[in-house]
Amino acid sequence: MSDNQYQKLHIALQHYLYGAKYYRALKAFDLAKRFHTGVRKDNVTPEFQHQIEIALFITTLKDVVNEEDAIVVALLHDLLEDYVEVTQYDIDALVGLTAAQSVVVISKKIQGKNRHVGLDRYFNDIGQDQEASIVKGCDRIRNLQTMGGAFSIEKQQEYIQETKEHFLPMLKRAAGIFPMQYLAYMNIRTVLKSQIELLEACIQAELK
């Protein structure tokens, strides 16, 4: 994607946040932008575009209970894993305890140390968090949509299998725990299933 397109997405999200008076999300935007300065695995796409696209997708979902917190978590969800200088307390002070806890739940590592919770516990905890469950599902959508050409076929197959085994069941459980967000979860599940079908067809064609 061109740098011009990235700038358009960047501006679109900023305008949305200002219009909605999501001032904590604007703080999260500035913090995430300060750290996410590299490029994605394709060595072309700006790193921060990933967070922006997840946040913009969340704005399209129906019945997200706390849209601002979901956007905050989307913008910050990689910080604790990827940047050891960022702490939970930094995020708490910036955007509040609830969003900070959701970022912790979604992080497999904090300040360079593995949380060692195991995949089953990890996804169970995410499924019981109102914002983390939405963000994790949207994050996986973007991962699946952008892995072609950047990941090997084997890696793509691993992602597909993990999505089937952990993401789809987690979203289904979360819909039962947070029924007010049911339509959002079903939307995410539907997009994930469609993307899996597309990827499997592409992989099958490549292997012929």
C-alpha positions as CSV (number, residue, x, y, z in Angstrom):
1,M,0.0,0.0,0.0
2,S,1.3,3.4,-0.9
3,D,2.4,6.0,1.7
4,N,-0.3,8.2,0.4
5,Q,-2.9,5.6,1.3
6,Y,-1.4,5.2,4.7
7,Q,-1.7,8.9,5.3
8,K,-5.3,8.8,4.3
9,L,-6.0,6.1,6.8
10,H,-4.0,7.9,9.5
11,I,-6.0,11.1,8.9
12,A,-9.4,9.3,8.7
13,L,-8.9,7.7,12.1
14,Q,-7.7,10.9,13.7
15,H,-10.7,12.8,12.4
16,Y,-13.0,10.1,13.7
17,L,-11.5,10.2,17.1
18,Y,-11.7,14.0,17.3
19,G,-15.3,14.0,16.1
20,A,-16.3,11.3,18.6
21,K,-14.5,13.2,21.4
22,Y,-12.4,10.1,22.1
23,Y,-9.6,12.0,23.8
24,R,-8.1,8.9,25.6
25,A,-8.0,7.2,22.2
26,L,-6.2,10.2,20.8
27,K,-3.6,9.8,23.6
28,A,-3.3,6.1,22.7
29,F,-2.9,7.0,19.0
30,D,0.0,9.4,19.8
31,L,1.8,6.9,22.1
32,A,1.4,4.0,19.6
33,K,2.6,6.2,16.7
34,R,5.7,7.2,18.7
35,F,6.7,3.5,19.0
36,H,5.4,1.9,15.8
37,T,7.8,3.5,13.4
38,G,9.1,0.5,11.4
39,V,7.5,-1.6,8.6
40,R,5.5,-4.8,8.6
41,K,6.7,-8.2,7.6
42,D,6.3,-7.3,3.9
43,N,9.1,-4.7,4.4
44,V,6.8,-2.1,2.7
45,T,3.7,-1.4,4.8
46,P,4.2,1.1,7.7
47,E,4.1,-0.7,11.0
48,F,1.5,1.6,12.5
49,Q,-0.9,1.0,9.6
50,H,-1.8,-2.3,11.3
51,Q,-3.1,-0.7,14.4
52,I,-4.9,2.0,12.4
53,E,-6.7,-0.5,10.2
54,I,-7.9,-2.5,13.2
55,A,-9.2,0.6,14.9
56,L,-11.0,1.7,11.7
57,F,-12.6,-1.7,11.4
58,I,-13.8,-1.6,14.9
59,T,-15.7,1.7,14.0
60,T,-17.7,-0.3,11.5
61,L,-18.9,-2.9,13.9
62,K,-22.4,-2.8,15.3
63,D,-23.0,-3.0,19.1
64,V,-19.5,-2.6,20.4
65,V,-20.3,-1.5,24.0
66,N,-17.3,0.7,24.7
67,E,-16.0,1.7,21.3
68,E,-13.4,4.1,22.7
69,D,-11.8,1.5,24.9
70,A,-11.9,-1.0,22.1
71,I,-10.0,1.5,19.9
72,V,-7.6,2.3,22.7
73,V,-6.8,-1.4,23.1
74,A,-6.5,-1.9,19.3
75,L,-3.9,1.0,19.1
76,L,-1.9,-0.3,22.1
77,H,-2.2,-4.0,21.8
78,D,1.3,-4.7,20.6
79,L,3.2,-2.2,22.8
80,L,3.8,-4.4,25.9
81,E,4.9,-7.3,23.7
82,D,7.2,-5.4,21.4
83,Y,8.7,-2.6,23.4
84,V,10.2,-3.4,26.8
85,E,10.3,0.3,27.8
86,V,6.5,0.5,27.9
87,T,4.9,-0.7,31.1
88,Q,1.3,-1.5,32.2
89,Y,1.5,1.5,34.5
90,D,2.4,3.8,31.6
91,I,-0.7,2.7,29.8
92,D,-2.8,2.8,33.0
93,A,-1.7,6.4,33.6
94,L,-2.5,7.4,30.0
95,V,-5.8,5.7,29.3
96,G,-7.1,4.2,32.5
97,L,-7.1,0.9,34.3
98,T,-9.7,-1.0,32.3
99,A,-8.1,-0.5,28.9
100,A,-4.6,-1.2,30.4
101,Q,-5.8,-4.5,31.8
102,S,-7.2,-5.4,28.4
103,V,-3.8,-4.7,26.9
104,V,-2.2,-7.0,29.5
105,V,-4.7,-9.8,28.8
106,I,-3.9,-9.6,25.1
107,S,-0.1,-9.6,25.5
108,K,1.8,-12.9,25.6
109,K,4.9,-11.1,26.8
110,I,5.4,-8.1,29.0
111,Q,8.7,-6.2,29.1
112,G,10.4,-9.1,27.4
113,K,9.1,-11.8,29.8
114,N,6.7,-14.5,28.7
115,R,3.5,-14.7,30.8
116,H,3.5,-18.5,30.4
117,V,-0.2,-18.8,30.7
118,G,-0.6,-21.4,27.9
119,L,-2.8,-21.1,24.8
120,D,-6.0,-22.4,26.4
121,R,-5.7,-20.1,29.4
122,Y,-4.7,-17.2,27.1
123,F,-7.7,-17.4,24.9
124,N,-10.0,-18.1,27.8
125,D,-8.9,-14.9,29.5
126,I,-9.3,-12.9,26.3
127,G,-12.8,-14.3,25.8
128,Q,-13.8,-13.0,29.3
129,D,-12.5,-9.5,28.5
130,Q,-15.1,-7.2,26.7
131,E,-12.5,-5.2,24.7
132,A,-9.7,-7.7,24.3
133,S,-12.0,-10.2,22.7
134,I,-13.1,-7.8,20.1
135,V,-9.6,-6.5,19.4
136,K,-8.0,-10.0,19.2
137,G,-10.6,-11.1,16.6
138,C,-10.1,-7.9,14.5
139,D,-6.3,-8.3,14.8
140,R,-6.5,-11.9,13.4
141,I,-8.6,-10.6,10.5
142,R,-5.9,-8.2,9.5
143,N,-3.2,-10.9,10.0
144,L,-5.0,-13.2,7.7
145,Q,-5.8,-10.5,5.1
146,T,-2.1,-9.4,4.9
147,M,-0.1,-12.6,5.2
148,G,-0.1,-13.5,1.5
149,G,3.3,-12.9,0.1
150,A,4.8,-12.2,3.5
151,F,4.4,-15.6,5.1
152,S,5.3,-19.1,3.8
153,I,2.5,-21.5,3.0
154,E,3.4,-23.5,6.2
155,K,3.1,-20.4,8.3
156,Q,-0.2,-19.5,6.7
157,Q,-1.5,-23.0,7.4
158,E,-0.5,-22.6,11.0
159,Y,-2.4,-19.3,11.3
160,I,-5.5,-20.9,9.7
161,Q,-5.4,-23.8,12.1
162,E,-4.9,-21.6,15.1
163,T,-7.8,-19.4,14.0
164,K,-10.1,-22.5,13.8
165,E,-9.0,-24.0,17.1
166,H,-8.8,-20.9,19.3
167,F,-10.1,-17.7,17.7
168,L,-13.5,-18.9,16.5
169,P,-14.4,-20.7,19.7
170,M,-13.1,-17.8,21.8
171,L,-15.4,-15.4,19.9
172,K,-18.3,-17.7,20.3
173,R,-17.8,-17.9,24.1
174,A,-17.3,-14.1,24.3
175,A,-20.7,-13.6,22.6
176,G,-22.3,-15.6,25.3
177,I,-20.6,-13.7,28.1
178,F,-21.2,-10.3,26.5
179,P,-24.5,-10.7,24.6
180,M,-24.8,-7.0,24.0
181,Q,-21.9,-7.4,21.6
182,Y,-23.3,-10.4,19.9
183,L,-23.6,-8.9,16.4
184,A,-20.0,-7.6,16.6
185,Y,-18.7,-11.1,17.4
186,M,-20.7,-12.7,14.7
187,N,-19.5,-10.1,12.2
188,I,-15.9,-10.9,13.2
189,R,-16.4,-14.6,13.0
190,T,-18.0,-14.3,9.6
191,V,-15.1,-12.3,8.2
192,L,-12.6,-14.8,9.7
193,K,-14.4,-17.8,8.1
194,S,-14.5,-16.1,4.7
195,Q,-10.8,-15.2,4.9
196,I,-10.0,-18.8,5.9
197,E,-11.9,-20.1,2.9
198,L,-10.1,-17.7,0.6
199,L,-6.6,-18.5,2.0
200,E,-7.2,-22.2,1.8
201,A,-8.3,-21.9,-1.9
202,C,-5.2,-19.8,-2.6
203,I,-2.9,-22.3,-0.8
204,Q,-4.5,-25.2,-2.6
205,A,-3.9,-23.5,-6.0
206,E,-0.3,-22.8,-5.1
207,L,0.3,-26.5,-4.2
208,K,-1.0,-27.9,-7.4
